[in-house]
């Protein structure tokens, strides 16, 4: 049967048409077995093509309707023709997640008992259309879109206030008039004529397209038109509901958004390239300065007086600091742009490695690594967070018996971490400033710091979807809190396949 479907598709040149169609389409045999679906059907029902191939059409219908549908399918197989399924019945589709949606289904026989079903999700318009079917002027008036109801001869049966206001028309010059002659015959678009001509309650109930319309007073506007065929309550007349929405501003905003995103992407790429260039161009002469200063200190230092040696010491210190600045800028520019493979990270082991690397002095005790969780993340980024926070606590410790404690607990769907110390503390007025690039609260020649570490920590935590804050009392210590998800969010990074 699969071979038969493939032969039919190739011979009728339908495969490309199936894949390009915006509406869900399913090809099934007379027994209801699903043989082929298009991407729109996968999206509508929430199944993959392989999953759908193992189902029948009854599996896509709520349980309460399956017996009736099986009878209708058998009747259709006996007398196949192009028509809507169950025009007098409410039809519902069933998604993989168990949710239902109101639907219209158009059936078209192919050959050898095969049938093509086109499924339209009409959930969103069902309530608005019900109001239009009753011709309630009060309900139509509350709808923001311009609505006009036409008969099969394309004469205006009804319209709402938005329609009259949008096209500067009155009910007297509109109702009962040929639609294509309204507004100085400016509605006589071939595309619109074809759209309304194709609308048929039983075969093709919906249609939509966009057009540019010239208004006499405000010029060109972009309009979105949606047409829907329906049967009027009472006399069961076939009518067409045409909704018209001015989407000019939305289109302009979308174009502006696309332009800004493009500019932002270019700016980010230029910033990344700039960081690499600055790193390369500055590091070479900086290394030369450092080497020369070291040579003077070792070979010529005895010729200098105390003031000269102090100046040379400050020179070497500032060379190291500038080297740290460059490394910090480069690290900061890479966050969110350069991603590693997401791996399983044992935070207990990682923090122990960080502590060993930092080699705190004997008078500082670090506790709390035991019992830290295991997460899925970029290992280097998580290491940078803990390394910078613990290094800061060590660097600014002013007590003869220092203590740094690390704790963690789950809050909701996030891990809440804390890194606390009994050091010098931070005044509340500096809480925001310390997270800014190159900001440090101590004289740089007294405490060596680039002022980049906390900025990097903040950017990593926020890139992961978390947040960071602190509590501190001057002279008593500081606690940094930050949250991280159990697993890196998929919206900003893709795991490697390996």
C-alpha positions as CSV (number, residue, x, y, z in Angstrom):
1,X,0.0,0.0,0.0
2,X,2.9,2.4,0.8
3,X,4.3,1.7,-2.7
4,X,0.9,2.4,-4.2
5,X,0.7,5.7,-2.4
6,X,4.2,6.6,-3.6
7,X,3.3,5.7,-7.2
8,X,0.1,7.8,-7.1
9,X,1.9,10.8,-5.6
10,X,4.7,10.7,-8.2
11,X,2.3,10.1,-11.1
12,X,0.0,12.9,-10.0
13,X,2.9,15.2,-9.0
14,X,1.2,15.7,-5.6
15,X,4.1,15.2,-3.1
16,X,5.5,18.7,-3.4
17,X,1.9,20.1,-3.1
18,X,1.3,18.1,0.1
19,X,4.5,19.3,1.7
20,X,3.9,23.0,0.7
21,X,0.3,23.1,1.8
22,X,-0.4,25.3,4.9
23,X,-3.4,23.2,6.0
24,X,-3.1,19.7,7.5
25,X,-3.5,17.0,4.9
26,X,-3.8,13.2,5.4
27,X,-4.0,10.4,2.8
28,X,-5.8,7.3,4.1
29,X,-7.1,4.1,2.6
30,X,-10.8,2.9,2.7
31,X,-10.1,1.1,6.0
32,X,-8.9,4.3,7.7
33,X,-5.2,3.5,7.8
34,X,-3.1,6.6,7.6
35,X,-0.6,6.3,4.7
36,X,0.8,9.8,4.4
37,X,0.7,13.1,6.2
38,X,2.2,16.6,5.5
39,X,4.2,18.7,8.1
40,X,1.1,20.8,8.8
41,X,-0.8,17.6,10.0
42,X,2.1,16.7,12.3
43,X,2.0,20.1,13.8
44,X,-1.8,20.2,14.2
45,X,-2.0,16.8,15.9
46,X,1.3,16.8,17.7
47,X,2.5,13.5,16.3
48,X,5.5,12.7,14.1
49,X,5.0,11.3,10.7
50,X,6.2,7.9,11.9
51,X,3.7,7.9,14.8
52,X,0.8,8.9,12.6
53,X,1.7,6.1,10.2
54,X,0.9,3.6,13.0
55,X,-2.5,5.1,13.6
56,X,-5.9,5.1,12.0
57,X,-8.0,8.2,11.3
58,X,-10.3,7.1,14.2
59,X,-7.3,7.6,16.6
60,X,-7.4,11.3,15.7
61,X,-11.1,11.7,16.8
62,X,-12.5,11.8,20.3
63,X,-13.7,8.4,21.6
64,X,-17.3,9.4,21.7
65,X,-17.3,10.1,17.9
66,X,-15.3,7.2,16.6
67,X,-18.2,4.7,16.0
68,X,-20.1,7.4,14.0
69,X,-17.0,8.3,12.1
70,X,-16.3,4.7,11.1
71,X,-19.9,4.5,9.7
72,X,-19.4,7.7,7.7
73,X,-16.0,6.5,6.4
74,X,-17.7,3.3,5.1
75,X,-20.5,5.3,3.5
76,X,-17.9,7.6,1.8
77,X,-15.9,4.6,0.5
78,X,-19.1,3.3,-1.2
79,X,-19.8,6.7,-2.8
80,X,-16.6,8.7,-3.0
81,X,-16.7,12.4,-4.1
82,X,-15.2,15.7,-3.2
83,X,-17.2,17.1,-0.3
84,X,-17.1,18.3,3.3
85,X,-17.4,15.6,5.9
86,X,-20.5,15.7,8.1
87,X,-21.8,19.1,7.2
88,X,-24.7,18.7,9.7
89,X,-22.4,17.5,12.5
90,X,-19.9,19.0,14.9
91,X,-16.5,17.6,14.1
92,X,-13.6,17.5,16.6
93,X,-10.0,16.4,16.3
94,X,-7.9,14.8,19.1
95,X,-4.3,15.8,19.6
96,X,-1.6,13.6,21.0
97,X,-1.7,15.4,24.3
98,X,-5.5,14.6,24.7
99,X,-6.7,18.1,23.8
100,X,-9.6,18.6,21.3
101,X,-10.2,21.2,18.7
102,X,-13.2,22.0,16.5
103,X,-12.6,21.1,12.9
104,X,-13.8,21.2,9.3
105,X,-12.7,18.3,7.1
106,X,-12.7,18.4,3.3
107,X,-12.6,15.0,1.5
108,X,-11.3,14.3,-2.0
109,X,-11.0,10.8,-3.6
110,X,-7.7,10.1,-5.4
111,X,-7.8,6.5,-6.8
112,X,-7.7,2.9,-5.7
113,X,-9.8,3.7,-2.6
114,X,-7.4,6.4,-1.4
115,X,-8.8,9.6,0.0
116,X,-7.2,13.0,0.7
117,X,-8.5,14.7,3.9
118,X,-7.8,18.4,4.5
119,X,-8.4,19.4,8.1
120,X,-9.1,23.0,9.2
121,X,-8.7,24.0,12.8
122,X,-11.7,26.3,13.3
123,X,-11.4,26.7,17.1
124,X,-10.3,30.4,17.1
125,X,-13.1,31.6,14.9
126,X,-15.9,29.4,16.2
127,X,-17.2,31.8,18.7
128,X,-17.0,34.9,16.5
129,X,-18.6,33.0,13.6
130,X,-21.5,31.9,15.8
131,X,-22.2,35.5,16.5
132,X,-22.1,36.4,12.8
133,X,-24.4,33.5,11.9
134,X,-27.1,35.1,14.1
135,X,-26.7,38.5,12.4
136,X,-26.5,40.2,15.7
137,X,-25.6,43.8,15.1
138,X,-24.8,44.3,18.7
139,X,-22.3,41.5,18.8
140,X,-20.8,42.4,15.5
141,X,-20.3,46.0,16.8
142,X,-18.1,44.7,19.6
143,X,-15.6,43.0,17.3
144,X,-12.6,45.0,16.4
145,X,-12.1,43.6,12.9
146,X,-14.1,45.0,10.1
147,X,-16.8,42.3,9.2
148,X,-19.1,42.1,6.2
149,X,-21.5,39.3,5.3
150,X,-22.1,38.6,1.6
151,X,-24.6,36.3,-0.1
152,X,-23.5,34.0,-3.0
153,X,-24.1,36.9,-5.4
154,X,-21.6,38.9,-3.4
155,X,-24.2,41.5,-2.3
156,X,-23.7,43.0,1.2
157,X,-26.1,41.4,3.7
158,X,-24.7,42.9,6.9
159,X,-21.6,44.7,8.2
160,X,-20.4,46.0,11.5
161,X,-19.5,49.6,12.5
162,X,-15.8,49.0,12.1
163,X,-16.3,48.2,8.4
164,X,-18.3,51.4,7.8
165,X,-15.7,53.4,9.8
166,X,-12.7,51.9,8.0
167,X,-14.0,52.4,4.5
168,X,-15.9,55.7,5.1
169,X,-19.2,54.2,4.1
170,X,-22.7,54.4,5.4
171,X,-25.2,51.5,5.9
172,X,-27.5,53.2,3.3
173,X,-24.9,53.1,0.5
174,X,-23.6,49.6,1.5
175,X,-26.4,47.2,2.5
176,X,-27.8,45.3,-0.5
177,X,-25.2,46.7,-2.8
178,X,-22.7,44.6,-4.9
179,X,-19.6,44.3,-2.8
180,X,-17.2,44.7,-5.7
181,X,-18.7,48.1,-6.6
182,X,-18.2,49.6,-3.2
183,X,-15.7,52.3,-2.6
184,X,-15.4,53.3,-6.2
185,X,-14.9,49.8,-7.4
186,X,-11.6,49.7,-5.6
187,X,-12.4,46.3,-4.2
188,X,-12.4,44.7,-7.7
189,X,-9.2,42.7,-7.0
190,X,-8.7,39.5,-9.1
191,X,-7.3,37.8,-6.0
192,X,-10.3,38.8,-3.9
193,X,-12.7,37.7,-6.6
194,X,-11.0,34.3,-6.8
195,X,-11.0,34.0,-3.0
196,X,-14.7,34.6,-2.7
197,X,-15.4,32.5,-5.8
198,X,-13.5,29.5,-4.2
199,X,-15.5,29.8,-0.9
200,X,-18.0,27.0,-0.7
201,X,-19.7,25.9,2.5
202,X,-19.4,22.3,1.6
203,X,-16.1,22.0,-0.2
204,X,-13.8,24.9,0.7
205,X,-15.1,26.8,3.7
206,X,-12.2,29.1,4.4
207,X,-9.6,31.3,2.7
208,X,-7.3,34.2,3.4
209,X,-4.7,36.5,1.9
210,X,-3.2,40.0,2.3
211,X,-3.4,42.9,-0.1
212,X,-2.4,46.6,-0.3
213,X,-5.4,49.0,-0.5
214,X,-5.3,52.6,-1.4
215,X,-7.4,54.8,0.9
216,X,-8.2,58.3,-0.5
217,X,-7.2,60.1,2.7
218,X,-4.5,57.9,4.4
219,X,-2.9,56.3,1.4
220,X,-1.6,52.7,1.2
221,X,-2.5,50.3,4.0
222,X,-1.9,46.5,4.3
223,X,-5.1,44.5,4.9
224,X,-5.5,41.0,6.0
225,X,-8.7,39.3,4.6
226,X,-10.2,36.1,5.9
227,X,-13.3,34.6,4.3
228,X,-15.5,31.9,5.7
229,X,-18.6,30.2,4.2
230,X,-21.4,29.3,6.5
231,X,-25.1,28.5,6.6
232,X,-27.4,31.1,8.1
233,X,-29.5,30.1,11.0
234,X,-33.2,29.8,10.2
235,X,-33.3,29.9,6.4
236,X,-30.0,28.0,6.0
237,X,-28.8,30.3,3.3
238,X,-25.2,29.9,2.2
239,X,-23.4,33.1,3.1
240,X,-19.8,34.4,3.3
241,X,-18.3,36.2,6.2
242,X,-15.4,38.4,5.2
243,X,-13.2,39.8,8.0
244,X,-10.8,42.7,7.2
245,X,-8.0,43.8,9.5
246,X,-5.6,46.7,9.0
247,X,-2.2,45.1,9.8
248,X,-0.1,48.0,8.5
249,X,1.4,48.9,11.8
250,X,2.0,45.2,12.7
251,X,3.8,44.7,9.4
252,X,5.9,47.9,9.9
253,X,6.8,46.7,13.5
254,X,7.7,43.3,12.2
255,X,9.9,44.9,9.5
256,X,11.5,47.2,12.1
257,X,12.0,44.3,14.5
258,X,13.7,42.2,11.8
259,X,15.9,45.2,11.0
260,X,16.9,45.7,14.7
261,X,17.6,42.0,15.1
262,X,19.8,42.1,12.1
263,X,21.6,45.1,13.4
264,X,22.0,43.6,16.8
265,X,23.4,40.4,15.4
266,X,25.9,42.4,13.4
267,X,26.8,44.5,16.5
268,X,27.3,41.3,18.5
269,X,29.5,39.9,15.8
270,X,31.5,43.1,15.6
271,X,31.8,43.2,19.4
272,X,33.1,39.6,19.5
273,X,35.6,40.4,16.7
274,X,36.6,43.6,18.5
275,X,37.3,41.7,21.7
276,X,39.6,39.2,19.9
277,X,41.4,42.0,18.1
278,X,41.9,44.1,21.2
279,X,43.1,41.0,23.1
280,X,45.6,40.1,20.3
281,X,46.8,43.7,19.6
282,X,47.2,44.7,23.3
283,X,48.7,41.5,24.7
284,X,51.8,41.5,22.5
285,X,53.1,45.0,23.5
286,X,51.9,44.4,27.1
287,X,54.0,41.2,27.3
288,X,57.0,43.2,25.9
289,X,56.5,45.9,28.6
290,X,56.2,43.2,31.3
291,X,59.4,41.4,30.1
292,X,61.3,44.7,29.9
293,X,60.2,45.7,33.4
294,X,61.1,42.3,34.8
295,X,64.6,42.5,33.2
296,X,65.1,46.0,34.7
297,X,64.0,44.7,38.1
298,X,66.3,41.7,38.0
299,X,69.4,43.1,36.3
300,X,69.3,46.8,37.0
301,X,67.2,47.0,40.2
302,X,70.3,47.5,42.4
303,X,71.0,50.7,40.6
304,X,67.6,52.2,41.6
305,X,66.8,53.9,44.8
306,X,63.8,53.0,46.9
307,X,61.5,55.3,45.0
308,X,62.6,53.9,41.7
309,X,62.1,50.3,42.9
310,X,58.6,51.2,44.1
311,X,57.7,52.8,40.8
312,X,59.0,49.7,39.0
313,X,56.9,47.5,41.3
314,X,53.8,49.5,40.6
315,X,54.6,49.3,36.8
316,X,54.7,45.5,37.0
317,X,51.5,45.4,39.1
318,X,49.6,47.5,36.6
319,X,50.9,45.4,33.7
320,X,49.4,42.4,35.4
321,X,46.2,44.2,36.1
322,X,45.9,45.4,32.5
323,X,46.5,41.8,31.4
324,X,43.7,40.8,33.7
325,X,41.4,43.4,32.3
326,X,42.0,42.1,28.7
327,X,41.3,38.5,29.8
328,X,38.2,39.7,31.6
329,X,36.8,41.5,28.6
330,X,37.5,38.5,26.4
331,X,35.7,36.2,28.8
332,X,32.8,38.6,29.2
333,X,32.3,38.9,25.4
334,X,32.2,35.1,25.0
335,X,29.4,34.5,27.4
336,X,26.2,33.8,25.5
337,X,28.1,33.7,22.2
338,X,30.4,30.8,22.5
339,X,28.9,27.6,23.9
340,X,30.4,24.5,25.2
341,X,29.0,21.0,25.1
342,X,26.4,20.5,27.9
343,X,27.6,17.8,30.2
344,X,26.7,16.3,33.6
345,X,28.5,18.4,36.2
346,X,29.1,17.1,39.7
347,X,29.1,20.4,41.6
348,X,30.6,18.8,44.7
349,X,33.6,17.7,42.8
350,X,33.8,20.9,40.8
351,X,33.8,23.1,43.9
352,X,36.6,20.9,45.5
353,X,38.7,21.4,42.3
354,X,38.1,25.2,42.5
355,X,39.2,25.3,46.1
356,X,42.3,23.4,45.3
357,X,43.1,25.7,42.4
358,X,42.6,28.8,44.6
359,X,44.7,27.4,47.4
360,X,43.2,29.5,50.2
361,X,45.6,30.5,53.0
362,X,45.6,28.3,56.2
363,X,43.5,30.8,58.2
364,X,40.5,30.5,55.9
365,X,38.2,27.5,56.2
366,X,35.9,26.6,53.3
367,X,32.9,24.3,54.1
368,X,29.8,23.1,52.3
369,X,31.0,21.4,49.2
370,X,29.6,18.1,50.5
371,X,26.1,17.3,49.2
372,X,26.0,19.8,46.3
373,X,23.8,18.6,43.4
374,X,24.7,17.3,39.9
375,X,23.3,19.4,37.1
376,X,23.4,19.5,33.3
377,X,25.3,22.6,32.1
378,X,28.5,24.0,30.5
379,X,31.2,23.0,33.0
380,X,33.5,26.0,32.4
381,X,30.7,28.5,32.9
382,X,29.6,27.0,36.2
383,X,33.3,26.8,37.3
384,X,33.6,30.5,36.5
385,X,30.7,31.3,38.8
386,X,32.0,29.5,41.8
387,X,35.6,30.4,41.2
388,X,34.9,34.1,41.1
389,X,32.7,34.1,44.1
390,X,35.0,32.1,46.3
391,X,38.1,34.0,45.0
392,X,36.4,37.3,46.0
393,X,35.6,36.0,49.5
394,X,39.3,34.9,49.9
395,X,40.7,38.2,48.5
396,X,38.7,40.5,50.7
397,X,38.9,38.4,53.9
398,X,40.0,40.7,56.8
399,X,39.6,38.3,59.7
400,X,42.4,36.3,61.4
401,X,40.0,33.3,61.3
402,X,38.2,33.4,58.0
403,X,35.2,31.2,57.0
404,X,33.5,30.6,53.7
405,X,30.4,28.5,53.5
406,X,28.6,27.1,50.4
407,X,25.0,25.9,50.6
408,X,22.3,24.8,48.2
409,X,18.6,23.9,48.2
410,X,15.9,23.4,45.6
411,X,13.3,26.2,45.3
412,X,10.5,25.5,42.8
413,X,12.3,24.4,39.6
414,X,15.5,26.2,40.4
415,X,18.5,25.5,42.6
416,X,19.3,28.3,45.1
417,X,23.0,28.5,45.9
418,X,24.7,30.7,48.5
419,X,28.3,31.6,49.1
420,X,28.8,33.3,52.5
421,X,31.8,34.6,54.3
422,X,32.7,36.5,57.5
423,X,34.8,39.0,55.8
424,X,34.8,42.8,55.5
425,X,31.2,43.1,54.2
426,X,29.8,45.6,51.7
427,X,27.7,48.7,52.3
428,X,24.2,48.5,50.8
429,X,24.7,51.5,48.6
430,X,27.3,49.5,46.7
431,X,25.1,46.4,46.1
432,X,24.3,47.3,42.5
433,X,27.6,48.9,41.6
434,X,29.8,45.8,42.3
435,X,28.1,44.0,39.4
436,X,29.2,46.6,36.9
437,X,32.2,46.1,34.7
438,X,35.6,47.2,36.1
439,X,34.0,48.3,39.4
440,X,35.9,47.6,42.7
441,X,35.4,49.0,46.2
442,X,39.1,48.9,47.2
443,X,42.1,50.9,45.9
444,X,43.6,48.8,43.1
445,X,47.1,49.2,44.4
446,X,46.1,47.8,47.8
447,X,43.9,44.8,46.7
448,X,44.6,43.4,43.3
449,X,41.3,43.1,41.4
450,X,40.1,43.8,37.9
451,X,36.5,44.4,38.7
452,X,35.4,41.9,36.1
453,X,34.6,38.8,38.1
454,X,31.2,39.6,39.5
455,X,30.1,41.0,36.1
456,X,31.0,37.7,34.5
457,X,29.1,35.8,37.3
458,X,26.0,38.0,36.8
459,X,26.0,37.5,33.0
460,X,26.4,33.7,33.3
461,X,23.7,33.3,35.9
462,X,21.2,35.5,33.9
463,X,22.1,33.8,30.6
464,X,21.1,30.5,32.3
465,X,17.7,32.1,33.3
466,X,18.7,32.7,37.0
467,X,19.4,35.8,39.1
468,X,22.0,36.9,41.6
469,X,21.8,39.1,44.6
470,X,23.5,39.6,48.0
471,X,23.0,40.4,51.6
472,X,25.8,42.0,53.7
473,X,26.6,43.8,56.9
474,X,29.7,45.9,57.0
475,X,32.3,44.3,59.1
476,X,30.4,41.0,59.6
477,X,30.5,39.4,56.1
478,X,28.6,38.9,52.9
479,X,26.4,36.2,51.4
480,X,25.9,36.0,47.6
481,X,22.8,34.2,46.5
482,X,22.2,32.9,42.9
483,X,19.7,30.6,41.2
484,X,20.4,28.1,38.4
485,X,18.1,25.6,36.6
486,X,18.7,21.9,37.0
487,X,19.3,21.8,33.2
488,X,20.5,24.5,30.8
489,X,17.4,26.0,29.0
490,X,17.1,24.8,25.3
491,X,16.3,28.4,24.1
492,X,19.9,29.5,24.1
493,X,22.0,26.4,23.6
494,X,21.8,23.1,21.8
495,X,23.4,20.0,23.3
496,X,26.0,18.3,21.2
497,X,24.9,15.0,19.7
498,X,27.8,13.1,21.1
